[in-house]
Amino acid sequence: MQVQFNSDSSVMGTENVAERIEASVRDKLARFDERLTRIEIHVRDENGAKHGADDKACTIEARPRGGKPVGVTAKASKVDDAARMAANTLAQRLERHFGKEGRHGHDPRPDKVM
């Protein structure tokens, strides 16, 4: 599973922050490793230099093999908290996504062709 980290200039885009968040997300989504091709993590500060409650946002998009992307966004006052909340929500969504696939015993329905 490939992980791509992106941040805007207003979030501390240092290597330490990127490594810490990437490691946290990898750890949370490790059980889906064989079923995902790529994870994209985007962190940003919603209001730049101004301070405010829940102004840090993290969007995580997972790309299942042969399926449509699954994405979530979470906001918090700290970028690490936003990433943790987004990873938790994504893990729940992937659990449902892959659980449904397994219960039906067949590949997901292909897109309709018109």
Secondary structure, DSSP 8 states (H G I E B T S, - for coil): -EEEEEE-TTS---HHHHHHHHHHHHHHTGGGGGGEEEEEEEEEETTTTS--TT-EEEEEEEEETTS--EEEEEEESSHHHHHHHHHHHHHHHHHHHHHHHHHHTS--------
